[in-house]
Amino acid sequence: MKHPSDGSTVCALKGTSETRQTYQVVACYCGEARSESSKWLPVTPGRLRQPDLAPFAPMPKTSAKLLIIDDDDVVRASLAAYLEDSGFSVLQASNGLQGIQIFEQENPDLVVCDLRMPQMGGLELIRQVTAIAPQTPVIVVSGAGVMSDAVEALRLGAADYLIKPLEDLAVLEHSVRRALDRARLLTENQVYREKLEKANRELEASLHLLQEDQDAGRQVQMNMLPITPWSIDAFKFAHQIIPSLYLSGDFVDYFRVDERRVAFYLADVSGHGASSAFITVLLKFMTTRLLFESKRGGTLPEFKPSDVLGHINRGLISCKLGKHVTMVGGVIDEESGKLTYAVGGHLPLPVLYSEGQAHYLEGRGLPVGLFNEATYQDHEIDLPESFSLTMLSDGILDLLPGDTLKEKEAVLPELVKTAGGSLDGLQQVFELATLGEMPDDIALLVLSRNLE
């Protein structure tokens, strides 16, 4: 009868008419009959059991190429036949010198060799194979069971040492597969390590490029900042910016509008780092362009703080950068001594210090760059003859005692008072010189006149 899966013929050779009959089963493959160990299989009449043909299934082929080097033709042929039946591709050499030649030509995945061979011994062969291809495993199968030879072979890099005669060639097959698996893992690890090293080199190059970009960005940002301190007539401006990252999203500027007016602002861009720092460049550009238009009698000849904030608000929204800014800005009229200022969602509010007292200025407004309909209000005060006006970004709140914003804001005027309203005093009070890593940028801008 035909086997249902592979078409092999199964023949019942012996049988009787007894209730339990005995059959000898022979499996025929490709016209060649093989007996399954001549086993006698008891069966029940009418229900002949299918024999287990798994033992006769051919071993799966592998891509591994083996080189067997042995001067004993019988042993070499026996090992080669068994390993070929196990699915390997096998090359043969009768001595070490021939083996090295074949090894260099064919580049096998594994070498099986004897130790005692003419022209080149096994130990020398291991040395040369290891020198040519360190990743190729070598298995020694030797009839000389000398411990010193085994130790030396393993020291030279042999993957295993087996002693002839091999009663069970499955031991050799197991050793071969284990050595190939280990070599494969080592190769994969080497490839992975090389890829990792390449990725690290690329990462270092990218980091170096990023560092160069940040250095350039930082230099640009520093060059955009005004000099500090800066004195103009009786007024003095001073600032300090401490970025939480390499670049800062906080920015300050002060400049002369015309012969009698001086303008200033402090801006805190949402977020941190390079993306926020780019917005400060845009702010500088917007205010500079606005100043130019003001000087030539353009659309905003008065350069009012509320109009400046409104102009920046519309510009940021039109750019669609996904960033907004909190700002406080003002214009000082030197002739009248008046300060006109506007607030765009900024906290903490400016702190005015005069005659030993400190308090917040009034003001409110929406953040700049969020709402098209946002409008801003100008506030006007007469500046004292001796005063300082301290403006801070919200990063300073992280340095203040208290659990809530209200508690922190209550402390700030007292700290400004303790500092005497000066930038140097604030640096000491807040211990800015010894700050570690900060979660947010910190900016300080102090405007003063006749401050003792």
Stockholm file with secondary structure:
# STOCKHOLM 1.0

chainA/1-452         MKHPSDGSTVCALKGTSETRQTYQVVACYCGEARSESSKWLPVTPGRLRQPDLAPFAPMPKTSAKLLIIDDDDVVRASLAAYLEDSGFSVLQASNGLQGIQIFEQENPDLVVCDLRMPQMGGLELIRQVTAIAPQTPVIVVSGAGVMSDAVEALRLGAADYLIKPLEDLAVLEHSVRRALDRARLLTENQVYREKLEKANRELEASLHLLQEDQDAGRQVQMNMLPITPWSIDAFKFAHQIIPSLYLSGDFVDYFRVDERRVAFYLADVSGHGASSAFITVLLKFMTTRLLFESKRGGTLPEFKPSDVLGHINRGLISCKLGKHVTMVGGVIDEESGKLTYAVGGHLPLPVLYSEGQAHYLEGRGLPVGLFNEATYQDHEIDLPESFSLTMLSDGILDLLPGDTLKEKEAVLPELVKTAGGSLDGLQQVFELATLGEMPDDIALLVLSRNLE
#=GR chainA/1-452 SS CBCTTTCCEEEECCCCSSSSEEEEEEEEETTEEEEEEEEEEEEBTTBCCCCCCGGGSCCCCCSCEEEEECSCHHHHHHHHHHHHHTTCEEEEESSHHHHHHHHHHHCCSEEEECSSCSSSCHHHHHHHHHHHCTTSCEEEEESCCCHHHHHHHHHHTCSEEEESSCSCHHHHHHHHHHHHHHHHHHHHHHHHHHHHHHHHHHHHHHHHHHHHHHHHHHHHHHHHSCCSSEEETTEEEEEEEECSSSSCSEEEEEEECSSSEEEEEEEEESSCHHHHHHHHHHHHHHHHHHHHHHHTTCSCTTCCHHHHHHHHHHHHHHHTCSCCEEEEEEEEETTTTEEEEEEEBCSSCCEEEETTEEEECCCCCCCBTSCTTCCCCCEEEECCSSEEEEEECGGGGGGSCCSSHHHHHHHHHHHHHHTTTCHHHHHHHTTGGGCCCCSSCEEEEEEEESCC
#=GC SS_cons         CBCTTTCCEEEECCCCSSSSEEEEEEEEETTEEEEEEEEEEEEBTTBCCCCCCGGGSCCCCCSCEEEEECSCHHHHHHHHHHHHHTTCEEEEESSHHHHHHHHHHHCCSEEEECSSCSSSCHHHHHHHHHHHCTTSCEEEEESCCCHHHHHHHHHHTCSEEEESSCSCHHHHHHHHHHHHHHHHHHHHHHHHHHHHHHHHHHHHHHHHHHHHHHHHHHHHHHHHSCCSSEEETTEEEEEEEECSSSSCSEEEEEEECSSSEEEEEEEEESSCHHHHHHHHHHHHHHHHHHHHHHHTTCSCTTCCHHHHHHHHHHHHHHHTCSCCEEEEEEEEETTTTEEEEEEEBCSSCCEEEETTEEEECCCCCCCBTSCTTCCCCCEEEECCSSEEEEEECGGGGGGSCCSSHHHHHHHHHHHHHHTTTCHHHHHHHTTGGGCCCCSSCEEEEEEEESCC
//
